[in-house]
């Protein structure tokens, strides 16, 4: 069995690639990072250090590496004979990998089994997005129909904390022991790929939102509030009572929205929150708040970790989720010159009207319940910046 995995970074090697290797697949890593690909191509193995209460080290072997920028024809040939294609590149990069996947599908033998394609990204419906990008690049409906018959696109929910790595780590990776890889089994029609580390379910939506609006929301809340408190790492931040209280309050609101929207049991979500906050406190994971908080504009998007659950709360629970709004306020104060989105967001705060920021960055329109509270939150951040400049 063979799997082609796009994205040979820390998540690709330390999470998806590891589980595919353990499932018996030969893994072909594809990436545009020439230095990383050369290092993988020159190695016979790499190690994944799982850290936590039960730490252990696993060794990955039997992999290959292809530079997707300079060896596209070779990558097409690999996809043409693969059983599985996965990605861990970031949702915005999917449009760049879609064309080569389309070429690989076109090159598959007519009698080959349908290729299982799973985008393992921190986004809702990432595989659907990848499929749409792929189909949009084809010339006509006949081409779309031919390629659609050669692949199965299944959405996933993935969860494993992979911190920034030590400068001398090489291709080895350090990750937490906990992970979840949940896959929608319905597109496979009873013929899902054999991946023991993945959990196949009939209805993925609640799992995706449970993860995104608990893990990602909590992680970002700790990062932004911890940054304001002067913490350097996530474990340091969550040890600060005010930071932990902010995260707990935000996650109580996301859980309330998940229960009202999907019927997820309150007691199960309460236990899940405890587990997630415990993971953030893992002292073996040296994860900087500036890394977790990076790209605040993306994180403040309509369907992302703050506005998404806040909108669900307003619609399905009723009222304004004060803790989530407060977390948005903390994100607006994320001042990291090395982060281009932080710089861009602060520039918007200095130049744009509060309502314009709410509508353009957060996607919340006038008349929606969240609009006015968010406008006031943005205005407060602007007043603070103005006062500091005087």
N, C-alpha and C positions, 0 to 999 in steps of 0.2 A: 504494500500500500504506500502511496505517496501523497504528501500534502505540500502545497506551495503556500508559503506564508509571507504576505507583504508587511514589511516593518520589522527589521532585525534589531530594534532597540531593546531597552530593558524589559518592557512588557512582552514584546515578541519572544525574546529568549527565555525570560524568567517565568512566563505564565503560559501563553498559548503554545509556544514551541515545546516547552517541557511536557505539557499534557499530551500533545500529539506524539511526541517521542515515546512517552509511557504507554500510549495506545498502540504502539507498533508501527507508526508511520515513519518513512524516510522523509525528513523535513528539508525542503528547499527554501532557504531564506532569500527574499528579494528586497533590496533597498537601494536608495540612491547615494547613500553614504559610502564612498569608495574606500575610505580608511577602515571602516567597520567591516565591510564585505571582504576586503583583503585579509583582515585579521581572522575572520571566520573561515575563509577558504584555506588559510594556512594551518588551521588547527584541526586536530582529530577529535577534540572534545572541549566542553566548557562546563563549569560547575554552577549550580544554582544553590545558594545558601538560604535556607528557610530559617528565619529567626523568630523566636517567641519562647513560650514556656517549654516546648518540645522541639528545640532546634535540631536541624539535620542538614546534610549536604547531599545533593543529587548530581549525578554526572550525565550530561547529554552527549550522545555520540550519534554517528550515522547521519549527519546532516551535511548539506552542501549550501553554497552561497552564490548568488548571481547579482551582478550590478544591473539594476533595472533601467538605469540611464544609458548604459553603453552596450548592454547585452540583451536587447529586447527580443531578438529572434530566438536566442537560447531560452529565454523565459517563456516565450510563446510555446515552444516545443515542450517545455516542462508542464505547462498548464494543459496542453493538449492530451497528455497522458496521465494527468493527476486524478486522484480520487476526491480530493478536498482542496479548496482554496479558502484561506482565512486572511483577515487583515487586522492590523493594530497600528494604524497610521494617523489616526485622527479624522473626524468626520469631514473636515474641509479638504482633506487630501484624497478622498475617495474618487473624486472626479478625475484625478490624474492617473489613478491605477485602472479605472474602468476601461479605457481603450485597449490596453494590453490584455486584459481578461477577455474582452470581446474577440480579439484576434486569436487567443488561445482556444476559445469555444469554437470559433469558425474552423480551426485546424483539427478539431477532434474527429475521430472516425465516426461514421454514421451509426455504427452499431455499438459505440462506446456507452457505458452507463452515464446517466446524467451527473454532471459535476455538482458536488455540494459546495455552495458558496456561503460563507458566514462571516459577516463583518463584525469583529469583536471590538466595538468602540463604545465610548461613554456617550451614547446618544440613543434616543428612542427611534426605532425603525431604521437603523444604520444599513442593514442589508437591503431593505427596500430602497433606500437612497442610492446605494451602489447600483442596484438593478436599474433604477430610473436613469442614472448617469450613463450607464452602459447602453441602454436602449435609445436614449436621446442622441447618441453618437452614431447610430446606424442610419443608412440612407432611406429605407422605406419599410413598410409594414411586413413585407415578405422576409426581409433580413431579420427583423425583430422576432418574427414567428419562428424562424429557423433556429435562432440562438436561444430563444426561450425554451425550446424543446430539448436543449442540451444542458440545461443547468437548473438547479433548485436553489433559490435564494431563501435562507432562513434567518430570521432575526434572532438576536442573542442578547443576553444581559450578562455582563462580566464584572467581576469584583475581585481585585487583589491589590493591595497597596504595594507599590514598587517605588521606593524612595530614590532620590538622587544617589548615584553610586560614588564610591571612593575613587579618587583620581587615578590610583594604581590598580583598579579592579580588572582592567583589560576587558575581555569578553565575558568574564564571570559576572554573575548577577546576585544581588541580595534582595530577597522578597520576604513578606510576612508568610506565616504558615497557613493562614486562612485564605480560602479562595472560593468563588462560585462562578461557574460557567453554565448558564441556563440557556437552552436552545428551544425554539418553537419547533415541535415535531410535525405539526400539521402539514407543512409543504411537502414532506417526504413521502406521504402516502404509504406509510408502513415500512419504508426502506431507509431509515435514518442511518448515518454512518456510525461505525462502532468506535466510540470515544468514551471509555469508562469514566474519565474525569469530568465529562460534561453531563448535565442533568437535562433530559428532554421532557418538555411539558406540553400540554394541550393548549394552554392559554398563557401567553408570555407577557401581555401588557401589564398586569399587576406586578409581576416580578421585576420588570424593567423600572417601573415607577417606584416600587419599594426600594430598590437599590439606589437609583439616581436621587430620590428625594429623601433618603436617609443617609447613605454613605457620602454621596457627593455634597449634599446640602450641609451635613454635619462637618465634613472635612473642611469645606470652604468657610463655614462659620467660625470654626476654631482658628483657621488661618488668618482671617481678616480681623477678628476680635483679638486674637493673640498678637498680631502685628501691632495693633494699637496699644497693647499692654507691654510691648517691648520684648516679647518672647522671640526666640530664634527658631526653635523647633516645635513641631506639633505636640510632642510629648511634654515639653516645657509649658506650652500654651494651655493645654487642657488641665494641667495641674494648678492653674490660676483659677480660684473660685468663680470670679466674674465671667471668665471665658467658658468654663464648664456650664455655668448656669445659662449663659446665652445659647450654647449648643443644645442643652437639654430642652430649653423653652422652644427653640425653633423646631426641634424634632418632635416635640409633642404636637405642634401644629401640623407638621407634615403627616404624622401618623393619623391625626384626626381626619385630615383630608383623604388619606388612603382608605380609611375605614368607611367614610361616607361615600366615596366614589366607587370603590371596588368590593366593599364588604369584607375586607381583611380583618380578622379578629383583633380586638384591641389588646388582649393579653399577649398575643403572639408578637405584635408590633412593639409592645413594651419590652419584651425580652430581647427582641432584635435591636432595639435602641441601646440597651445595656451592653450587648455584645459589641456593637459598632463603637461606642464610646470607649470601651475597654481596649479595642484595637488601636484607637488613636493614642492611648496612653502607653503603648508598647515601647519600653525604653530601648529595645534593640533596634528599632527603626529610627534612624537619625534623618528625619524628614523635615526640611526647612519650611517655615511658613511662607517664605517668598516663592518657593517652588509650587506649593499647593495653591497659593493665591494668584499665580500668574494668569494672564489673559482675563482680567476682570470684565471687560466688555462682553466677551463670549459668555461668561458665567452669569451675567446680568440679562441675558437674552430671554425672550418671552417663554420659551419652552425649556429653559434650563433650570438649574437647581434652586433658585430663589423665586423668580416670578412664576414659574410653572406650578409649584405646589401652593404658592400664595393665591394664584388664580383659582386653583381647585378648591382651596379652603373657602374663598369668598363665594364660590358657586355652590358647593355641596354642603358646607357646614354653616356658612353665613357669618357675616361680620368681617372684621379686618384682622389678619394675623400679625399682631404687633411685633412678635419676636422675629419673624421673617423680614418684616419691614426694617427692623433695627439692624438685621444682618446686612441688608442692602446698604444701609447707611455706613456700616463698617467697610463694605467693599468700595464705596465711593471715596474712602479715605486711605486707600491702599496706594502709598507713594513709594514706588520702586523704580528709580530711573533706568535700570537695566531692562525693565519690562516695557516693551513698546506700547502695549495696550494700556498699561498704567499711565504712561506719559500722555497718551491720546485722551484717556478719560479725564485726567486732570485738566487738560487743555479745553475740553468740552465744558467742564465746570467753570472755567474762567471766562468762557466766551459765549456759551449758549444759554438760552432760557430754560428754566427747570422743566417746563412742559415739553419742550422739544426733546430734551434728553430722555424723559420718560417715554415719549411716543416713539422716538427713533431707536434708542438703545434697548429699551425694555419692551417695546411693542405693545404698550398699554395705552388705549385711546381714551379721550374724554368721555365721560359717562359711565365708564367701568368703575366698579367699587374701589379698585386699587389706585385709580388715577390720582385723585387728590392727595391721599396719604403719601404716595410716592413723590408727587410734586413737592410737597412740604419737606420730605426727607432730602431731596436733592437741593432744595433751597437752603436748608439748614447746613448742608455740607459747603455750599457756596458762601454762606455768611461766615462760616468758620475760616475758610480760606482767605476771605477778604480781611477779616479781623487780624489774621496772622500776618498778612502782608503790610498792615499799617504800622 
